[in-house]
Amino acid sequence: MVWSVQGGVIPFEMIEEDLGLARERALRWAELAERRRLIVASVELVRHAGDRRAEARLVEDLEIVDRELSLAGPAREIYAELLARRERRLIESADPVGAELLSIGRALAELSVDSPQGDGGLGRLRQRLLRRREQVLLEVSG
């Protein structure tokens, strides 16, 4: 069995991975993506300055980061899927944590309807709610 994720496919066995490991992989992917963004910006700077040696080193670094990102695969998607499965299970159960998650989900849905994604204070509230949801899900044992 497989799960479809934004044009890719996640093998069912990977969905069963430990949530902690999936979170570590997603964090690693985010670190690599940020490193890639910084390297690309640096390449542009040294290219503008005409420093071919520095540019060549940075391009090599970029190739390494790109390889690492490809090895990390769909880390964020797997982590999000594991969180979503845990959330669904808790909401469907009699666990009181499910009620808190349902409340957070409703608040997020209302924010999505009422405001655009990056809307100042509401955007910060959305981020706090998302962090709280993740925190609640991680605190609950598998």
FENHU-V655839 format. One record per pair of residues at least 4 apart in sequence whose C-alpha atoms are under 8 Angstrom apart, sorted by the first residue. I is the first residue (numbers start at 1). J is the second residue. Records with the same first field share a line. If there is no record, write none. Layout:
I->J + J
//
This chain:
1->11 + 12
2->9 + 10 + 11 + 12
3->9 + 10 + 11 + 12
4->8 + 9 + 10
5->9 + 10 + 77
10->14 + 15 + 74 + 78
11->15
12->16
13->17
14->78
15->78 + 81 + 82
16->82
17->21 + 22
18->22
19->23 + 79 + 82 + 83 + 142
20->24
21->25
22->26 + 75 + 76 + 78 + 79
23->27 + 76 + 79
24->28
25->29 + 72 + 75 + 76
26->30 + 75 + 76 + 79
27->31
28->32 + 72
29->33 + 69 + 72 + 75 + 76
30->34
31->35
32->36 + 65 + 68 + 69
33->37 + 69
34->38
35->39 + 65
36->40 + 62 + 65 + 66
37->41
38->42
39->43 + 58 + 61 + 62
40->44 + 62
41->45
42->46 + 58
43->47 + 55 + 58 + 59
44->48
45->49
46->50 + 51 + 52 + 54 + 55
47->51 + 52 + 55
51->55
52->56
53->57
54->58
55->59
56->60
57->61
58->62
59->63
60->64
61->65
62->66
63->67
64->68
65->69
66->70
67->71
68->72
69->73
74->78
75->79
76->80
77->81
78->82
79->83
80->84
81->85
82->86
83->87 + 134 + 137
84->88
85->89
86->90 + 137 + 142
87->91 + 98 + 101 + 137
88->92
89->93
90->94 + 95 + 97 + 98
91->95 + 97 + 98 + 99 + 101 + 102
92->98
93->98
94->98
95->99
96->100
97->101 + 136
98->102
99->103
100->104
101->105 + 133 + 136
102->106
103->107
104->108 + 129 + 133
105->109
106->110
107->111 + 129
108->112 + 126 + 129 + 130
109->113
110->114
111->115 + 122 + 126
112->116 + 117
115->119 + 122
116->123
117->123
118->122 + 123
119->123
120->124
121->125
122->126
123->127
124->128
125->129
126->130
127->131
128->132
129->133
130->134
131->135
132->136
133->137
134->138
135->139
136->140
//
